[in-house]
Amino acid sequence: MTTAGHGSEVLLDLQEPFDLPRTLGVLQRGAGDPSIRLDPGSAAMTGGPRGTPGAGAWMCQRIFDAHGLQRGQASLRFDQLGPSTVRVRVAAASADRAGAQEVAELAELRAGQLLGCLDDWRDLELLLDALGDETSAALARVRRRHPGVRLPATGALFDQLVTATLEQKVTHDQARAGWRQLLRRHGAPPPSSRGVPSPEWMRLPLTGDQLRAVPSWEWHRLWVQPALSKTIQRVAERARRIHQLSAETPAETEAVAALGVRLRSIPGIGEWTVAEALQRSHGSADLPAVGDYHLSNFVGAAMTGQRTDDAGMLQLLAPYAPHRQRVIRLLKLSGFQHQKYGPKLTPADHRSR
């Protein structure tokens, strides 16, 4: 892990296979995401039992710290320490960073969380063996084929709430275009150094103040619907509190679920948005994205051969709690393809009007 002006590098020996593309791929919003981009390495490196040698990733974000909590003090001092640029490369697994020294030191502590090093699948593996039914046995086989997949935890809850809000009830093209153009037009370049020369395309996610300064007509140009831009503004107004709650909340299932309940008190933030955000910010292993347009049908078809609704999906996943999101990841890694029904959402582009 290299720090601008300090020349330090951290080598993380994970002691296990590490599938970087499939682990960090859930963080990238489209091929043109200005905040993170993956290099999957050689096409022959499929992320199997040996991991993905040669794979890499660029990522940038702002680092926040709740000092009192980390040092076991009674008082809490909460600060934005500054921006950080990350370059991750798989040898065993290494990470380079550019940014101020204090930022890099804290980022070093969080590097393992970002890569999912703390995401322990052993209890799920034991549960799948104990259940012993056909579905569980099939899931266990998928896990054995992909032992290097983990759930990453960026710590950037605020950023994940913004990106998830942009994806509410719109197509992927709309959501990704909005995020891409928002950062390209209003995001600042991340820190760069000789050891970590950040790419020209990279832009930092916006702060709460920066988002509040984006005028309504600009959201229209970004292909973001008024309801979504208003929700983002509400999230931006609460940015400091969201950062603080994120820093205060450990990765334990019950604590993350309680945080999700608090976040749903923000108008426009529902169960789906909270799940999508916490899966990425805290590596939540037990928050399925209820309300997703396709997910319940996919889970039902993959597990039973029959489509189902959200209630049916939760019933099918109940035996696997508190690992329901891990099970969904395994179902997606299985290669199962379900037939999609219903009208295809193809909204008209009114940005030039």
Summary of the structure (lengths in Angstrom):
residues: 353
radius of gyration: 20.1
end to end distance: 47.4
largest distance: 59.4
contacts: 1134
relative contact order: 0.13
helix: 45%
strand: 10%
